[in-house]
């Protein structure tokens, strides 16, 4: 995917998140709306900081996207996959045996697991970037 | 994998940053290589050997565990 397309998709995603956030606040779901807008602002700010660091390294002639970064990302992804499958298996087993019948909003539930996946991935990425 | 990267770099009077720029990787990668925490790809190993005018076998030492 070329840079321009990637940038456009990022901007569209941030715009959608912001619009959804504003709409949720208007609908009375203030917490969720503020969360969406905060996520959009946080991701944009984080990306800007990362881009400036990348430009700084490239200006020095250093390559910030080298093979070690790919190696670490692959290791983190594999570890995340194994951890999440194990966690879900334990969750399902324990829930099936001991858990009460509960009704949950499936979207919230999926959002919860998505957050777990992201946190676990970044945790492993940080760990492998320190040890490799 | 053990290596003589640091020794050869210091012999040439180069910094880690200079080596990183010359072989097209980040300084962090050179640091990890020198500490033996990361094994390079064959392409990177070749570039490093060429930079230090050496062979891959002289630069990277395959230990007994790696050989098995």
N, CA and C atoms of all chains as a GROMACS GRO file, in nm:
protein
  600
    1UNK      N    1   0.086  -0.121   0.000
    1UNK     CA    2   0.000   0.000   0.000
    1UNK      C    3   0.088   0.124   0.000
    2UNK      N    4   0.066   0.217  -0.092
    2UNK     CA    5   0.155   0.332  -0.100
    2UNK      C    6   0.125   0.429   0.015
    3UNK      N    7   0.225   0.515   0.042
    3UNK     CA    8   0.216   0.610   0.153
    3UNK      C    9   0.092   0.697   0.149
    4UNK      N   10   0.061   0.749   0.028
    4UNK     CA   11  -0.051   0.841   0.014
    4UNK      C   12  -0.183   0.772   0.053
    5UNK      N   13  -0.201   0.650   0.006
    5UNK     CA   14  -0.323   0.573   0.036
    5UNK      C   15  -0.333   0.548   0.185
    6UNK      N   16  -0.218   0.511   0.244
    6UNK     CA   17  -0.216   0.482   0.388
    6UNK      C   18  -0.252   0.607   0.468
    7UNK      N   19  -0.198   0.722   0.427
    7UNK     CA   20  -0.227   0.848   0.497
    7UNK      C   21  -0.375   0.882   0.485
    8UNK      N   22  -0.430   0.865   0.364
    8UNK     CA   23  -0.572   0.895   0.341
    8UNK      C   24  -0.660   0.806   0.429
    9UNK      N   25  -0.627   0.676   0.432
    9UNK     CA   26  -0.708   0.583   0.513
    9UNK      C   27  -0.700   0.618   0.660
   10UNK      N   28  -0.582   0.660   0.705
   10UNK     CA   29  -0.565   0.700   0.845
   10UNK      C   30  -0.653   0.821   0.875
   11UNK      N   31  -0.648   0.920   0.787
   11UNK     CA   32  -0.726   1.042   0.808
   11UNK      C   33  -0.876   1.012   0.809
   12UNK      N   34  -0.918   0.924   0.721
   12UNK     CA   35  -1.061   0.886   0.715
   12UNK      C   36  -1.101   0.818   0.846
   13UNK      N   37  -1.015   0.726   0.894
   13UNK     CA   38  -1.045   0.654   1.019
   13UNK      C   39  -1.057   0.751   1.136
   14UNK      N   40  -0.962   0.845   1.145
   14UNK     CA   41  -0.965   0.943   1.255
   14UNK      C   42  -1.090   1.030   1.245
   15UNK      N   43  -1.125   1.068   1.124
   15UNK     CA   44  -1.245   1.152   1.104
   15UNK      C   45  -1.370   1.076   1.146
   16UNK      N   46  -1.379   0.949   1.106
   16UNK     CA   47  -1.495   0.866   1.143
   16UNK      C   48  -1.505   0.852   1.295
   17UNK      N   49  -1.389   0.826   1.358
   17UNK     CA   50  -1.388   0.811   1.505
   17UNK      C   51  -1.437   0.938   1.573
   18UNK      N   52  -1.388   1.052   1.521
   18UNK     CA   53  -1.426   1.182   1.581
   18UNK      C   54  -1.575   1.209   1.561
   19UNK      N   55  -1.624   1.183   1.441
   19UNK     CA   56  -1.767   1.206   1.413
   19UNK      C   57  -1.854   1.115   1.500
   20UNK      N   58  -1.812   0.988   1.510
   20UNK     CA   59  -1.886   0.893   1.596
   20UNK      C   60  -1.886   0.941   1.741
   21UNK      N   61  -1.771   0.992   1.785
   21UNK     CA   62  -1.758   1.042   1.922
   21UNK      C   63  -1.853   1.158   1.948
   22UNK      N   64  -1.854   1.252   1.855
   22UNK     CA   65  -1.942   1.369   1.869
   22UNK      C   66  -2.088   1.325   1.869
   23UNK      N   67  -2.121   1.231   1.780
   23UNK     CA   68  -2.259   1.180   1.771
   23UNK      C   69  -2.300   1.110   1.899
   24UNK      N   70  -2.209   1.033   1.959
   24UNK     CA   71  -2.239   0.963   2.083
   24UNK      C   72  -2.263   1.062   2.197
   25UNK      N   73  -2.182   1.169   2.200
   25UNK     CA   74  -2.201   1.272   2.304
   25UNK      C   75  -2.337   1.337   2.284
   26UNK      N   76  -2.372   1.363   2.160
   26UNK     CA   77  -2.502   1.425   2.128
   26UNK      C   78  -2.617   1.331   2.169
   27UNK      N   79  -2.592   1.198   2.157
   27UNK     CA   80  -2.693   1.099   2.193
   27UNK      C   81  -2.701   1.075   2.344
   28UNK      N   82  -2.610   1.137   2.417
   28UNK     CA   83  -2.614   1.121   2.563
   28UNK      C   84  -2.512   1.023   2.617
   29UNK      N   85  -2.442   0.950   2.528
   29UNK     CA   86  -2.337   0.856   2.573
   29UNK      C   87  -2.205   0.933   2.583
   30UNK      N   88  -2.199   1.017   2.686
   30UNK     CA   89  -2.084   1.108   2.698
   30UNK      C   90  -1.952   1.033   2.714
   31UNK      N   91  -1.954   0.933   2.802
   31UNK     CA   92  -1.830   0.858   2.829
   31UNK      C   93  -1.775   0.794   2.704
   32UNK      N   94  -1.859   0.723   2.632
   32UNK     CA   95  -1.816   0.654   2.510
   32UNK      C   96  -1.770   0.755   2.405
   33UNK      N   97  -1.845   0.865   2.393
   33UNK     CA   98  -1.811   0.969   2.296
   33UNK      C   99  -1.676   1.032   2.324
   34UNK      N  100  -1.656   1.066   2.451
   34UNK     CA  101  -1.528   1.126   2.491
   34UNK      C  102  -1.415   1.026   2.469
   35UNK      N  103  -1.442   0.900   2.497
   35UNK     CA  104  -1.342   0.795   2.475
   35UNK      C  105  -1.301   0.787   2.330
   36UNK      N  106  -1.399   0.792   2.240
   36UNK     CA  107  -1.370   0.785   2.095
   36UNK      C  108  -1.286   0.904   2.051
   37UNK      N  109  -1.327   1.023   2.097
   37UNK     CA  110  -1.253   1.144   2.058
   37UNK      C  111  -1.113   1.141   2.116
   38UNK      N  112  -1.100   1.097   2.241
   38UNK     CA  113  -0.967   1.086   2.304
   38UNK      C  114  -0.880   0.988   2.228
   39UNK      N  115  -0.940   0.878   2.185
   39UNK     CA  116  -0.864   0.777   2.109
   39UNK      C  117  -0.815   0.839   1.978
   40UNK      N  118  -0.903   0.914   1.911
   40UNK     CA  119  -0.865   0.977   1.784
   40UNK      C  120  -0.751   1.078   1.806
   41UNK      N  121  -0.763   1.158   1.911
   41UNK     CA  122  -0.660   1.258   1.941
   41UNK      C  123  -0.529   1.190   1.981
   42UNK      N  124  -0.541   1.089   2.066
   42UNK     CA  125  -0.422   1.017   2.114
   42UNK      C  126  -0.348   0.948   2.002
   43UNK      N  127  -0.421   0.881   1.916
   43UNK     CA  128  -0.356   0.810   1.803
   43UNK      C  129  -0.290   0.911   1.708
   44UNK      N  130  -0.359   1.022   1.682
   44UNK     CA  131  -0.302   1.124   1.592
   44UNK      C  132  -0.174   1.183   1.651
   45UNK      N  133  -0.178   1.215   1.780
   45UNK     CA  134  -0.062   1.273   1.847
   45UNK      C  135   0.054   1.174   1.849
   46UNK      N  136   0.022   1.050   1.882
   46UNK     CA  137   0.124   0.945   1.886
   46UNK      C  138   0.188   0.926   1.750
   47UNK      N  139   0.107   0.929   1.645
   47UNK     CA  140   0.158   0.911   1.509
   47UNK      C  141   0.249   1.028   1.470
   48UNK      N  142   0.209   1.149   1.509
   48UNK     CA  143   0.290   1.268   1.478
   48UNK      C  144   0.427   1.260   1.544
   49UNK      N  145   0.428   1.221   1.671
   49UNK     CA  146   0.554   1.209   1.745
   49UNK      C  147   0.641   1.102   1.681
   50UNK      N  148   0.579   0.988   1.647
   50UNK     CA  149   0.654   0.877   1.585
   50UNK      C  150   0.712   0.920   1.451
   51UNK      N  151   0.632   0.994   1.372
   51UNK     CA  152   0.678   1.039   1.240
   51UNK      C  153   0.796   1.135   1.253
   52UNK      N  154   0.790   1.221   1.355
   52UNK     CA  155   0.900   1.318   1.369
   52UNK      C  156   1.029   1.246   1.411
   53UNK      N  157   1.015   1.140   1.494
   53UNK     CA  158   1.133   1.062   1.535
   53UNK      C  159   1.191   0.988   1.415
   54UNK      N  160   1.101   0.935   1.332
   54UNK     CA  161   1.144   0.863   1.211
   54UNK      C  162   1.219   0.958   1.118
   55UNK      N  163   1.163   1.079   1.099
   55UNK     CA  164   1.228   1.178   1.011
   55UNK      C  165   1.366   1.216   1.065
   56UNK      N  166   1.373   1.227   1.196
   56UNK     CA  167   1.501   1.262   1.262
   56UNK      C  168   1.607   1.155   1.233
   57UNK      N  169   1.566   1.029   1.246
   57UNK     CA  170   1.660   0.919   1.220
   57UNK      C  171   1.700   0.915   1.073
   58UNK      N  172   1.603   0.936   0.987
   58UNK     CA  173   1.631   0.931   0.842
   58UNK      C  174   1.722   1.046   0.801
   59UNK      N  175   1.706   1.160   0.866
   59UNK     CA  176   1.792   1.276   0.836
   59UNK      C  177   1.938   1.246   0.871
   60UNK      N  178   1.956   1.161   0.973
   60UNK     CA  179   2.092   1.122   1.014
   60UNK      C  180   2.147   1.015   0.922
   61UNK      N  181   2.060   0.959   0.838
   61UNK     CA  182   2.103   0.852   0.747
   61UNK      C  183   2.078   0.714   0.803
   62UNK      N  184   2.009   0.709   0.918
   62UNK     CA  185   1.979   0.579   0.980
   62UNK      C  186   1.846   0.525   0.928
   63UNK      N  187   1.835   0.394   0.926
   63UNK     CA  188   1.713   0.330   0.878
   63UNK      C  189   1.628   0.285   0.998
   64UNK      N  190   1.514   0.350   1.021
   64UNK     CA  191   1.433   0.311   1.137
   64UNK      C  192   1.348   0.186   1.114
   65UNK      N  193   1.340   0.140   0.991
   65UNK     CA  194   1.254   0.025   0.960
   65UNK      C  195   1.337  -0.098   0.922
   66UNK      N  196   1.435  -0.128   1.000
   66UNK     CA  197   1.524  -0.235   0.958
   66UNK      C  198   1.471  -0.374   0.995
   67UNK      N  199   1.549  -0.476   0.963
   67UNK     CA  200   1.506  -0.616   0.978
   67UNK      C  201   1.476  -0.652   1.122
   68UNK      N  202   1.546  -0.589   1.215
   68UNK     CA  203   1.524  -0.622   1.357
   68UNK      C  204   1.383  -0.583   1.400
   69UNK      N  205   1.334  -0.470   1.350
   69UNK     CA  206   1.198  -0.424   1.381
   69UNK      C  207   1.096  -0.527   1.332
   70UNK      N  208   1.115  -0.576   1.210
   70UNK     CA  209   1.025  -0.679   1.154
   70UNK      C  210   1.034  -0.807   1.237
   71UNK      N  211   1.155  -0.843   1.277
   71UNK     CA  212   1.177  -0.963   1.358
   71UNK      C  213   1.102  -0.954   1.490
   72UNK      N  214   1.114  -0.837   1.555
   72UNK     CA  215   1.047  -0.816   1.684
   72UNK      C  216   0.896  -0.818   1.667
   73UNK      N  217   0.847  -0.750   1.561
   73UNK     CA  218   0.702  -0.745   1.535
   73UNK      C  219   0.646  -0.885   1.512
   74UNK      N  220   0.720  -0.968   1.437
   74UNK     CA  221   0.674  -1.105   1.412
   74UNK      C  222   0.671  -1.187   1.540
   75UNK      N  223   0.775  -1.174   1.619
   75UNK     CA  224   0.781  -1.248   1.747
   75UNK      C  225   0.666  -1.206   1.838
   76UNK      N  226   0.643  -1.073   1.844
   76UNK     CA  227   0.536  -1.020   1.930
   76UNK      C  228   0.399  -1.070   1.881
   77UNK      N  229   0.381  -1.072   1.750
   77UNK     CA  230   0.253  -1.117   1.693
   77UNK      C  231   0.228  -1.265   1.726
   78UNK      N  232   0.330  -1.348   1.710
   78UNK     CA  233   0.317  -1.492   1.741
   78UNK      C  234   0.286  -1.513   1.888
   79UNK      N  235   0.359  -1.441   1.974
   79UNK     CA  236   0.338  -1.455   2.118
   79UNK      C  237   0.198  -1.407   2.157
   80UNK      N  238   0.153  -1.298   2.095
   80UNK     CA  239   0.019  -1.245   2.122
   80UNK      C  240  -0.087  -1.346   2.082
   81UNK      N  241  -0.071  -1.403   1.964
   81UNK     CA  242  -0.165  -1.504   1.915
   81UNK      C  243  -0.178  -1.620   2.015
   82UNK      N  244  -0.064  -1.674   2.056
   82UNK     CA  245  -0.066  -1.788   2.149
   82UNK      C  246  -0.127  -1.748   2.283
   83UNK      N  247  -0.093  -1.630   2.332
   83UNK     CA  248  -0.144  -1.586   2.462
   83UNK      C  249  -0.295  -1.565   2.457
   84UNK      N  250  -0.343  -1.501   2.354
   84UNK     CA  251  -0.486  -1.471   2.342
   84UNK      C  252  -0.567  -1.600   2.328
   85UNK      N  253  -0.518  -1.693   2.249
   85UNK     CA  254  -0.589  -1.822   2.234
   85UNK      C  255  -0.598  -1.892   2.368
   86UNK      N  256  -0.486  -1.891   2.441
   86UNK     CA  257  -0.483  -1.956   2.573
   86UNK      C  258  -0.577  -1.885   2.671
   87UNK      N  259  -0.570  -1.752   2.673
   87UNK     CA  260  -0.657  -1.673   2.762
   87UNK      C  261  -0.803  -1.699   2.732
   88UNK      N  262  -0.838  -1.700   2.605
   88UNK     CA  263  -0.978  -1.721   2.566
   88UNK      C  264  -1.023  -1.862   2.604
   89UNK      N  265  -0.934  -1.960   2.586
   89UNK     CA  266  -0.968  -2.098   2.621
   89UNK      C  267  -0.995  -2.110   2.771
   90UNK      N  268  -0.910  -2.046   2.850
   90UNK     CA  269  -0.928  -2.050   2.996
   90UNK      C  270  -1.057  -1.978   3.035
   91UNK      N  271  -1.080  -1.864   2.972
   91UNK     CA  272  -1.199  -1.784   2.999
   91UNK      C  273  -1.325  -1.864   2.967
   92UNK      N  274  -1.325  -1.929   2.853
   92UNK     CA  275  -1.441  -2.008   2.810
   92UNK      C  276  -1.461  -2.127   2.904
   93UNK      N  277  -1.352  -2.194   2.938
   93UNK     CA  278  -1.361  -2.312   3.026
   93UNK      C  279  -1.416  -2.274   3.163
   94UNK      N  280  -1.352  -2.172   3.222
   94UNK     CA  281  -1.395  -2.131   3.357
   94UNK      C  282  -1.537  -2.074   3.354
   95UNK      N  283  -1.567  -1.997   3.250
   95UNK     CA  284  -1.700  -1.939   3.238
   95UNK      C  285  -1.808  -2.044   3.220
   96UNK      N  286  -1.777  -2.148   3.141
   96UNK     CA  287  -1.872  -2.255   3.116
   96UNK      C  288  -1.902  -2.334   3.243
   97UNK      N  289  -1.798  -2.354   3.324
   97UNK     CA  290  -1.813  -2.438   3.443
   97UNK      C  291  -1.868  -2.357   3.561
   98UNK      N  292  -1.810  -2.241   3.585
   98UNK     CA  293  -1.844  -2.166   3.707
   98UNK      C  294  -1.924  -2.040   3.682
   99UNK      N  295  -1.922  -1.991   3.558
   99UNK     CA  296  -1.979  -1.860   3.533
   99UNK      C  297  -2.131  -1.859   3.528
  100UNK      N  298  -2.190  -1.751   3.577
  100UNK     CA  299  -2.336  -1.738   3.569
  100UNK      C  300  -2.378  -1.700   3.427
  101UNK      N  301  -2.505  -1.720   3.398
  101UNK     CA  302  -2.558  -1.679   3.267
  101UNK      C  303  -2.570  -1.527   3.268
  102UNK      N  304  -2.492  -1.463   3.184
  102UNK     CA  305  -2.502  -1.317   3.181
  102UNK      C  306  -2.528  -1.272   3.038
  103UNK      N  307  -2.596  -1.162   3.027
  103UNK     CA  308  -2.616  -1.106   2.893
  103UNK      C  309  -2.528  -0.983   2.880
  104UNK      N  310  -2.452  -0.984   2.774
  104UNK     CA  311  -2.362  -0.870   2.750
  104UNK      C  312  -2.388  -0.814   2.612
  105UNK      N  313  -2.352  -0.689   2.600
  105UNK     CA  314  -2.357  -0.626   2.467
  105UNK      C  315  -2.241  -0.688   2.387
  106UNK      N  316  -2.270  -0.758   2.279
  106UNK     CA  317  -2.161  -0.826   2.206
  106UNK      C  318  -2.055  -0.730   2.154
  107UNK      N  319  -2.095  -0.608   2.120
  107UNK     CA  320  -1.998  -0.511   2.069
  107UNK      C  321  -1.902  -0.467   2.179
  108UNK      N  322  -1.955  -0.446   2.298
  108UNK     CA  323  -1.869  -0.412   2.411
  108UNK      C  324  -1.773  -0.526   2.442
  109UNK      N  325  -1.827  -0.649   2.434
  109UNK     CA  326  -1.746  -0.767   2.464
  109UNK      C  327  -1.632  -0.781   2.364
  110UNK      N  328  -1.664  -0.760   2.236
  110UNK     CA  329  -1.561  -0.766   2.132
  110UNK      C  330  -1.459  -0.653   2.150
  111UNK      N  331  -1.509  -0.537   2.186
  111UNK     CA  332  -1.421  -0.422   2.211
  111UNK      C  333  -1.325  -0.452   2.324
  112UNK      N  334  -1.375  -0.519   2.427
  112UNK     CA  335  -1.291  -0.558   2.541
  112UNK      C  336  -1.178  -0.650   2.495
  113UNK      N  337  -1.212  -0.751   2.413
  113UNK     CA  338  -1.109  -0.843   2.366
  113UNK      C  339  -1.011  -0.776   2.270
  114UNK      N  340  -1.062  -0.683   2.190
  114UNK     CA  341  -0.973  -0.609   2.100
  114UNK      C  342  -0.870  -0.530   2.181
  115UNK      N  343  -0.917  -0.466   2.287
  115UNK     CA  344  -0.826  -0.390   2.374
  115UNK      C  345  -0.722  -0.483   2.436
  116UNK      N  346  -0.765  -0.603   2.478
  116UNK     CA  347  -0.672  -0.701   2.537
  116UNK      C  348  -0.565  -0.740   2.435
  117UNK      N  349  -0.608  -0.767   2.313
  117UNK     CA  350  -0.512  -0.806   2.207
  117UNK      C  351  -0.409  -0.695   2.186
  118UNK      N  352  -0.456  -0.572   2.175
  118UNK     CA  353  -0.364  -0.460   2.150
  118UNK      C  354  -0.267  -0.443   2.266
  119UNK      N  355  -0.318  -0.448   2.388
  119UNK     CA  356  -0.232  -0.432   2.506
  119UNK      C  357  -0.129  -0.545   2.513
  120UNK      N  358  -0.174  -0.668   2.489
  120UNK     CA  359  -0.081  -0.783   2.494
  120UNK      C  360   0.026  -0.770   2.386
  121UNK      N  361  -0.015  -0.728   2.265
  121UNK     CA  362   0.081  -0.713   2.155
  121UNK      C  363   0.188  -0.610   2.190
  122UNK      N  364   0.144  -0.493   2.238
  122UNK     CA  365   0.240  -0.389   2.270
  122UNK      C  366   0.328  -0.428   2.389
  123UNK      N  367   0.271  -0.508   2.479
  123UNK     CA  368   0.351  -0.559   2.591
  123UNK      C  369   0.462  -0.649   2.541
  124UNK      N  370   0.427  -0.743   2.453
  124UNK     CA  371   0.528  -0.833   2.398
  124UNK      C  372   0.628  -0.756   2.311
  125UNK      N  373   0.581  -0.658   2.235
  125UNK     CA  374   0.670  -0.581   2.149
  125UNK      C  375   0.775  -0.510   2.234
  126UNK      N  376   0.729  -0.450   2.343
  126UNK     CA  377   0.821  -0.379   2.435
  126UNK      C  378   0.921  -0.479   2.493
  127UNK      N  379   0.871  -0.594   2.536
  127UNK     CA  380   0.958  -0.697   2.596
  127UNK      C  381   1.064  -0.745   2.496
  128UNK      N  382   1.022  -0.779   2.376
  128UNK     CA  383   1.119  -0.830   2.277
  128UNK      C  384   1.213  -0.721   2.228
  129UNK      N  385   1.167  -0.595   2.225
  129UNK     CA  386   1.258  -0.489   2.182
  129UNK      C  387   1.367  -0.467   2.287
  130UNK      N  388   1.341  -0.505   2.411
  130UNK     CA  389   1.443  -0.492   2.517
  130UNK      C  390   1.536  -0.613   2.519
  131UNK      N  391   1.485  -0.730   2.483
  131UNK     CA  392   1.567  -0.851   2.496
  131UNK      C  393   1.632  -0.896   2.366
  132UNK      N  394   1.588  -0.846   2.251
  132UNK     CA  395   1.646  -0.890   2.124
  132UNK      C  396   1.739  -0.782   2.066
  133UNK      N  397   2.434  -1.584   1.900
  133UNK     CA  398   2.556  -1.613   1.825
  133UNK      C  399   2.663  -1.512   1.865
  134UNK      N  400   2.779  -1.567   1.900
  134UNK     CA  401   2.889  -1.475   1.935
  134UNK      C  402   2.942  -1.410   1.808
  135UNK      N  403   3.000  -1.296   1.825
  135UNK     CA  404   3.058  -1.228   1.709
  135UNK      C  405   3.171  -1.136   1.752
  136UNK      N  406   3.246  -1.094   1.652
  136UNK     CA  407   3.359  -1.005   1.676
  136UNK      C  408   3.329  -0.866   1.624
  137UNK      N  409   3.205  -0.833   1.620
  137UNK     CA  410   3.160  -0.707   1.561
  137UNK      C  411   3.219  -0.587   1.634
  138UNK      N  412   3.207  -0.589   1.764
  138UNK     CA  413   3.257  -0.474   1.842
  138UNK      C  414   3.408  -0.458   1.827
  139UNK      N  415   3.475  -0.572   1.831
  139UNK     CA  416   3.623  -0.571   1.819
  139UNK      C  417   3.664  -0.511   1.685
  140UNK      N  418   3.599  -0.555   1.579
  140UNK     CA  419   3.634  -0.508   1.444
  140UNK      C  420   3.593  -0.362   1.426
  141UNK      N  421   3.483  -0.324   1.486
  141UNK     CA  422   3.437  -0.186   1.474
  141UNK      C  423   3.536  -0.093   1.544
  142UNK      N  424   3.580  -0.132   1.663
  142UNK     CA  425   3.675  -0.048   1.738
  142UNK      C  426   3.811  -0.043   1.669
  143UNK      N  427   3.850  -0.155   1.605
  143UNK     CA  428   3.976  -0.156   1.530
  143UNK      C  429   3.974  -0.054   1.417
  144UNK      N  430   3.856  -0.040   1.357
  144UNK     CA  431   3.841   0.054   1.246
  144UNK      C  432   3.813   0.196   1.295
  145UNK      N  433   3.794   0.211   1.426
  145UNK     CA  434   3.766   0.344   1.481
  145UNK      C  435   3.631   0.398   1.439
  146UNK      N  436   3.534   0.307   1.426
  146UNK     CA  437   3.400   0.351   1.384
  146UNK      C  438   3.305   0.349   1.503
  147UNK      N  439   3.205   0.437   1.497
  147UNK     CA  440   3.102   0.435   1.601
  147UNK      C  441   2.991   0.339   1.556
  148UNK      N  442   2.904   0.306   1.651
  148UNK     CA  443   2.791   0.217   1.617
  148UNK      C  444   2.701   0.284   1.513
  149UNK      N  445   2.687   0.415   1.527
  149UNK     CA  446   2.601   0.490   1.434
  149UNK      C  447   2.658   0.485   1.292
  150UNK      N  448   2.788   0.499   1.283
  150UNK     CA  449   2.853   0.496   1.150
  150UNK      C  450   2.834   0.360   1.084
  151UNK      N  451   2.851   0.256   1.163
  151UNK     CA  452   2.833   0.120   1.110
  151UNK      C  453   2.687   0.102   1.066
  152UNK      N  454   2.595   0.151   1.148
  152UNK     CA  455   2.452   0.137   1.117
  152UNK      C  456   2.418   0.206   0.986
  153UNK      N  457   2.471   0.327   0.967
  153UNK     CA  458   2.445   0.402   0.844
  153UNK      C  459   2.503   0.328   0.724
  154UNK      N  460   2.623   0.275   0.741
  154UNK     CA  461   2.692   0.211   0.628
  154UNK      C  462   2.621   0.084   0.582
  155UNK      N  463   2.563   0.010   0.679
  155UNK     CA  464   2.496  -0.116   0.640
  155UNK      C  465   2.344  -0.104   0.629
  156UNK      N  466   2.292   0.015   0.659
  156UNK     CA  467   2.150   0.040   0.636
  156UNK      C  468   2.056  -0.014   0.741
  157UNK      N  469   2.101  -0.013   0.866
  157UNK     CA  470   2.012  -0.054   0.976
  157UNK      C  471   2.014   0.053   1.083
  158UNK      N  472   1.936   0.031   1.190
  158UNK     CA  473   1.932   0.128   1.299
  158UNK      C  474   2.049   0.103   1.395
  159UNK      N  475   2.081   0.202   1.473
  159UNK     CA  476   2.189   0.188   1.572
  159UNK      C  477   2.153   0.081   1.675
  160UNK      N  478   2.025   0.073   1.706
  160UNK     CA  479   1.979  -0.027   1.803
  160UNK      C  480   2.009  -0.168   1.755
  161UNK      N  481   1.998  -0.189   1.625
  161UNK     CA  482   2.029  -0.321   1.570
  161UNK      C  483   2.177  -0.354   1.589
  162UNK      N  484   2.262  -0.257   1.567
  162UNK     CA  485   2.407  -0.279   1.586
  162UNK      C  486   2.435  -0.309   1.733
  163UNK      N  487   2.370  -0.236   1.821
  163UNK     CA  488   2.388  -0.259   1.966
  163UNK      C  489   2.346  -0.403   2.000
  164UNK      N  490   2.229  -0.444   1.951
  164UNK     CA  491   2.180  -0.580   1.979
  164UNK      C  492   2.270  -0.686   1.920
  165UNK      N  493   2.323  -0.658   1.801
  165UNK     CA  494   2.416  -0.754   1.738
  165UNK      C  495   2.541  -0.770   1.821
  166UNK      N  496   2.598  -0.659   1.864
  166UNK     CA  497   2.723  -0.663   1.941
  166UNK      C  498   2.704  -0.736   2.074
  167UNK      N  499   2.585  -0.723   2.131
  167UNK     CA  500   2.558  -0.792   2.259
  167UNK      C  501   2.521  -0.937   2.238
  168UNK      N  502   2.508  -0.978   2.113
  168UNK     CA  503   2.474  -1.117   2.083
  168UNK      C  504   2.327  -1.149   2.109
  169UNK      N  505   2.244  -1.046   2.118
  169UNK     CA  506   2.102  -1.070   2.147
  169UNK      C  507   2.020  -1.088   2.020
  170UNK      N  508   2.080  -1.054   1.908
  170UNK     CA  509   2.008  -1.063   1.781
  170UNK      C  510   2.101  -1.122   1.676
  171UNK      N  511   2.048  -1.216   1.596
  171UNK     CA  512   2.127  -1.274   1.488
  171UNK      C  513   2.086  -1.210   1.356
  172UNK      N  514   2.182  -1.165   1.276
  172UNK     CA  515   2.148  -1.092   1.154
  172UNK      C  516   2.100  -1.185   1.045
  173UNK      N  517   2.032  -1.126   0.947
  173UNK     CA  518   1.997  -1.202   0.827
  173UNK      C  519   2.126  -1.223   0.748
  174UNK      N  520   2.122  -1.312   0.651
  174UNK     CA  521   2.240  -1.341   0.571
  174UNK      C  522   2.285  -1.217   0.495
  175UNK      N  523   2.190  -1.138   0.452
  175UNK     CA  524   2.222  -1.016   0.378
  175UNK      C  525   2.295  -0.915   0.467
  176UNK      N  526   2.247  -0.897   0.586
  176UNK     CA  527   2.312  -0.804   0.680
  176UNK      C  528   2.449  -0.856   0.720
  177UNK      N  529   2.458  -0.987   0.743
  177UNK     CA  530   2.587  -1.048   0.779
  177UNK      C  531   2.688  -1.024   0.665
  178UNK      N  532   2.641  -1.038   0.544
  178UNK     CA  533   2.728  -1.017   0.428
  178UNK      C  534   2.773  -0.871   0.420
  179UNK      N  535   2.680  -0.780   0.442
  179UNK     CA  536   2.715  -0.636   0.437
  179UNK      C  537   2.816  -0.601   0.544
  180UNK      N  538   2.798  -0.657   0.663
  180UNK     CA  539   2.890  -0.630   0.773
  180UNK      C  540   3.029  -0.687   0.742
  181UNK      N  541   3.031  -0.807   0.689
  181UNK     CA  542   3.159  -0.870   0.654
  181UNK      C  543   3.232  -0.785   0.550
  182UNK      N  544   3.156  -0.736   0.453
  182UNK     CA  545   3.217  -0.654   0.347
  182UNK      C  546   3.268  -0.522   0.404
  183UNK      N  547   3.192  -0.464   0.497
  183UNK     CA  548   3.232  -0.337   0.558
  183UNK      C  549   3.365  -0.353   0.631
  184UNK      N  550   3.380  -0.462   0.703
  184UNK     CA  551   3.502  -0.486   0.781
  184UNK      C  552   3.608  -0.564   0.705
  185UNK      N  553   3.585  -0.582   0.576
  185UNK     CA  554   3.681  -0.652   0.489
  185UNK      C  555   3.719  -0.787   0.548
  186UNK      N  556   3.616  -0.860   0.584
  186UNK     CA  557   3.637  -0.988   0.650
  186UNK      C  558   3.538  -1.089   0.590
  187UNK      N  559   3.540  -1.210   0.641
  187UNK     CA  560   3.441  -1.309   0.597
  187UNK      C  561   3.335  -1.322   0.706
  188UNK      N  562   3.219  -1.376   0.669
  188UNK     CA  563   3.111  -1.395   0.766
  188UNK      C  564   3.157  -1.488   0.878
  189UNK      N  565   3.233  -1.592   0.841
  189UNK     CA  566   3.279  -1.690   0.941
  189UNK      C  567   3.376  -1.628   1.041
  190UNK      N  568   3.453  -1.528   0.996
  190UNK     CA  569   3.546  -1.462   1.089
  190UNK      C  570   3.472  -1.363   1.178
  191UNK      N  571   3.365  -1.309   1.126
  191UNK     CA  572   3.289  -1.208   1.200
  191UNK      C  573   3.190  -1.271   1.298
  192UNK      N  574   3.122  -1.377   1.256
  192UNK     CA  575   3.022  -1.443   1.340
  192UNK      C  576   3.067  -1.584   1.372
  193UNK      N  577   3.065  -1.615   1.502
  193UNK     CA  578   3.115  -1.744   1.549
  193UNK      C  579   2.998  -1.831   1.589
  194UNK      N  580   2.979  -1.941   1.516
  194UNK     CA  581   2.871  -2.032   1.546
  194UNK      C  582   2.910  -2.116   1.666
  195UNK      N  583   2.834  -2.103   1.775
  195UNK     CA  584   2.868  -2.180   1.894
  195UNK      C  585   2.815  -2.322   1.882
  196UNK      N  586   2.846  -2.406   1.980
  196UNK     CA  587   2.808  -2.549   1.974
  196UNK      C  588   2.657  -2.563   1.971
  197UNK      N  589   2.586  -2.476   2.047
  197UNK     CA  590   2.440  -2.484   2.055
  197UNK      C  591   2.380  -2.451   1.919
  198UNK      N  592   2.438  -2.350   1.853
  198UNK     CA  593   2.388  -2.311   1.723
  198UNK      C  594   2.412  -2.420   1.619
  199UNK      N  595   2.525  -2.490   1.631
  199UNK     CA  596   2.560  -2.594   1.537
  199UNK      C  597   2.462  -2.712   1.547
  200UNK      N  598   2.411  -2.739   1.669
  200UNK     CA  599   2.317  -2.850   1.687
  200UNK      C  600   2.181  -2.809   1.629
   0.00000   0.00000   0.00000
